[in-house]
Amino acid sequence: MRTVLLLIASNIFMTFAWYGHLKFKEAALWKVILVSWGIALFEYMLMVPANRIGHGTFSVAQLKTIQEVITLLVFGAFSVLYLREPLKWNYLVGFALIVAAVYVIFKEW
C-alpha cells in the first residue's frame, strides 16, 4: 500500500512537471523547463523509494504497470480539473484498454 501511495504522490508531481506549464504559455521556455525540473526532483524523491519498497512485493513489470495505471488516473483528473480539457469517449476507451493490460500482467499464467 505504501508503494501505491508513493506512486500516486509521485505521479501528481510528474504530471504538474510535464503538463502544468501549458497554462503559462506566455512564460519563457527556459523558465518553465527549470520549474519543471524543480518539480520533477520531488517526483523522483517519491518514485525511487516507491520502486525500492515495492520491488520485493512486485516484479518490475508489475511496478511499471501500476505506475502506468496511476499515471492515467492522475492525468485524466489533471486534464479535466486543471487544464479544463474534456475526456472524450475515445480517450476513455483507450485508457480502458491499457487498464485491461493489468489483468494480463498480474494474472498467474
TASULZI-V18190 format. One record per residue. N is the residue number from 1. OMEGA is omega as a letter, one per 20 degrees, with the letter a starting at -180 (none if undefined). Layout:
n->N omega->OMEGA
n->N omega->OMEGA
//
This chain:
n->1 omega->r
n->2 omega->r
n->3 omega->a
n->4 omega->r
n->5 omega->r
n->6 omega->r
n->7 omega->r
n->8 omega->r
n->9 omega->r
n->10 omega->a
n->11 omega->r
n->12 omega->r
n->13 omega->a
n->14 omega->a
n->15 omega->r
n->16 omega->r
n->17 omega->a
n->18 omega->a
n->19 omega->a
n->20 omega->a
n->21 omega->a
n->22 omega->r
n->23 omega->a
n->24 omega->a
n->25 omega->r
n->26 omega->r
n->27 omega->r
n->28 omega->a
n->29 omega->a
n->30 omega->r
n->31 omega->a
n->32 omega->r
n->33 omega->r
n->34 omega->r
n->35 omega->r
n->36 omega->r
n->37 omega->r
n->38 omega->r
n->39 omega->a
n->40 omega->r
n->41 omega->r
n->42 omega->r
n->43 omega->r
n->44 omega->r
n->45 omega->r
n->46 omega->a
n->47 omega->a
n->48 omega->r
n->49 omega->r
n->50 omega->a
n->51 omega->r
n->52 omega->a
n->53 omega->a
n->54 omega->a
n->55 omega->r
n->56 omega->a
n->57 omega->a
n->58 omega->r
n->59 omega->r
n->60 omega->r
n->61 omega->r
n->62 omega->r
n->63 omega->a
n->64 omega->r
n->65 omega->r
n->66 omega->r
n->67 omega->a
n->68 omega->r
n->69 omega->r
n->70 omega->r
n->71 omega->r
n->72 omega->a
n->73 omega->r
n->74 omega->r
n->75 omega->r
n->76 omega->r
n->77 omega->a
n->78 omega->a
n->79 omega->r
n->80 omega->a
n->81 omega->a
n->82 omega->a
n->83 omega->r
n->84 omega->r
n->85 omega->a
n->86 omega->r
n->87 omega->a
n->88 omega->a
n->89 omega->a
n->90 omega->r
n->91 omega->a
n->92 omega->r
n->93 omega->r
n->94 omega->r
n->95 omega->r
n->96 omega->r
n->97 omega->r
n->98 omega->r
n->99 omega->r
n->100 omega->r
n->101 omega->r
n->102 omega->r
n->103 omega->a
n->104 omega->a
n->105 omega->a
n->106 omega->a
n->107 omega->r
n->108 omega->a
n->109 omega->none
//
